């Protein structure tokens, strides 16, 4: 869309009068006329919220005035992550037809451009789980049918030698090996934001609701996480809370103290999978990793002083927490 002054404007919202609208069809939190991106002659892009009901967010922060967009900024409309970098800003192009352009995603090596459309990843996961459950039902049925056919053939064979019960009983019972059954963990429904899967191991979370201390965590766009933080002086893990990919969740009532952050991330959560070698249950089955801060401590809430700490985890260099790879033994 070109305004009367000749500048380019990308209109965004649920109404079909916008340049981009179809991807918001199922999101009631996106307004009909939600926001716009203005492009000046130098190619700079400026985002403006158009009095939307549920707000427009850049890197988890709600905007009230026009802001200039940088290359790796994350744009969120209501509950939808909007991959604004993938859209052409040419007035001769039909913008909304580029919503699922795979070439636009493949042209960038940035993890955000490849994985940011979390809504479609979630649908893919549901479809894969449907096929998995179908196979789990089908395989035992095939086994039972095959076993019955084998037994019938054995019972109907007139030439089969009949042996006594005594001859079939092993003399040395120590030679009998029990069958070892290795349990296989399967994906289970993802926990809701704020669920604490490891309270059985760490104990219930520690709160001080008389404080206004808050830690606001932005999870990676493509990975669910369990965020944990430890009081470095008592060495106690005071919180463990599940946060879904692309979500922003605030941990409130943080007691005064000095804390260090840890988190595990991955795909295909299972409530039955082992954590820390079976000391607790609940873990990711696929592409699992553990990250921890590279500092001695990350945040300190001094007694009598209140504040909010924002933590952005993008598995990229532009997050605000430098991390190193760890293992569950660190937790």
Helices and strands as residue ranges (DSSP letters): E 8-12, G 22-24, E 35-39, E 45-49, E 56-58, E 61-62, E 67-68, E 75-77, E 80-82, G 84-86, G 95-98, H 102-106, H 111-115, H 118-155, G 173-175, H 199-202, E 214-218, E 224-231, E 236-243, E 248-252, E 257-275, E 280-293, E 299-301, E 308-312, E 323-325, G 328-330
